[in-house]
């Protein structure tokens, strides 16, 4: 069973990886459009190859982020999540724990 700190770190990592994955997907779309435009305007130019290189880099980063996210979610907790205590004030007739 994972400790509370490991669970918090894992949940934070999953949230951050989702944000990073969205950023990489946007970068991939941007560089795909840029590569297509540059290949149409000047095929074989240095700009086209730089754009294709950046497209490959964003593809690799997106793939790695997706793989890490999948691994983190697969090893995540399978039980019920522990929720914080409610912040209701104690009623006068009840003793504190």
C-alpha positions as CSV (number, residue, x, y, z in Angstrom):
1,X,0.0,0.0,0.0
2,X,1.4,3.4,-0.9
3,X,1.9,6.1,1.7
4,X,0.0,9.3,1.6
5,X,2.9,11.3,0.3
6,X,3.5,8.8,-2.5
7,X,-0.2,9.1,-3.4
8,X,-0.1,12.9,-3.5
9,X,3.1,12.9,-5.6
10,X,1.6,10.4,-7.9
11,X,-1.6,12.4,-8.3
12,X,0.4,15.6,-8.9
13,X,2.6,13.8,-11.5
14,X,-0.5,12.6,-13.3
15,X,-2.0,16.1,-13.4
16,X,1.2,17.6,-14.6
17,X,1.7,15.0,-17.3
18,X,-1.8,15.6,-18.6
19,X,-1.0,19.3,-18.9
20,X,2.4,18.6,-20.6
21,X,0.8,16.1,-22.9
22,X,-1.8,18.7,-24.0
23,X,1.1,21.2,-24.6
24,X,3.0,18.6,-26.7
25,X,-0.1,17.7,-28.7
26,X,-0.6,21.4,-29.5
27,X,3.1,21.7,-30.5
28,X,2.8,18.6,-32.6
29,X,-0.2,20.1,-34.5
30,X,1.6,23.4,-34.9
31,X,4.7,21.9,-36.3
32,X,2.8,19.5,-38.5
33,X,1.0,22.5,-40.1
34,X,4.3,24.4,-40.3
35,X,6.1,21.4,-41.9
36,X,3.3,20.9,-44.5
37,X,3.3,24.6,-45.3
38,X,7.1,24.8,-45.6
39,X,7.2,21.6,-47.7
40,X,4.6,23.1,-50.0
41,X,6.3,26.5,-50.4
42,X,9.9,25.3,-50.6
43,X,10.4,21.6,-50.7
44,X,13.8,20.4,-49.6
45,X,14.8,23.6,-48.0
46,X,16.7,24.0,-44.7
47,X,13.5,25.5,-43.1
48,X,11.5,22.4,-44.1
49,X,14.1,20.1,-42.6
50,X,14.2,22.1,-39.4
51,X,10.5,22.1,-39.2
52,X,10.4,18.3,-39.8
53,X,13.0,17.9,-37.0
54,X,10.9,19.9,-34.6
55,X,7.9,17.8,-35.6
56,X,9.8,14.6,-34.8
57,X,10.9,16.0,-31.5
58,X,7.4,17.0,-30.5
59,X,6.2,13.5,-31.6
60,X,8.8,11.8,-29.4
61,X,8.0,14.0,-26.4
62,X,4.2,13.4,-26.8
63,X,4.8,9.7,-27.1
64,X,7.0,9.7,-23.9
65,X,4.6,11.8,-21.9
66,X,1.7,9.4,-22.9
67,X,3.8,6.4,-22.0
68,X,4.7,7.8,-18.6
69,X,1.1,8.8,-18.0
70,X,-0.1,5.3,-18.9
71,X,2.5,3.8,-16.5
72,X,1.6,6.1,-13.7
73,X,-2.1,5.4,-14.1
74,X,-1.6,1.7,-14.2
75,X,0.4,1.6,-11.0
76,X,-2.0,4.0,-9.2
77,X,-4.1,3.1,-6.2
78,X,-6.8,0.6,-6.8
79,X,-8.7,1.2,-3.6
80,X,-11.0,3.9,-2.5
81,X,-9.5,7.3,-2.2
82,X,-9.1,8.8,1.2
83,X,-11.0,12.0,1.5
84,X,-10.4,14.8,3.9
85,X,-12.6,15.3,6.9
86,X,-15.5,17.6,6.4
87,X,-15.2,21.1,7.9
88,X,-18.5,21.1,9.7
89,X,-18.4,22.3,13.3
90,X,-18.9,19.6,15.9
91,X,-22.5,19.5,17.3
92,X,-22.8,20.2,21.0
93,X,-24.0,16.7,21.9
94,X,-21.0,14.9,20.3
95,X,-17.7,14.3,21.8
96,X,-14.5,14.9,19.9
97,X,-12.5,11.9,18.7
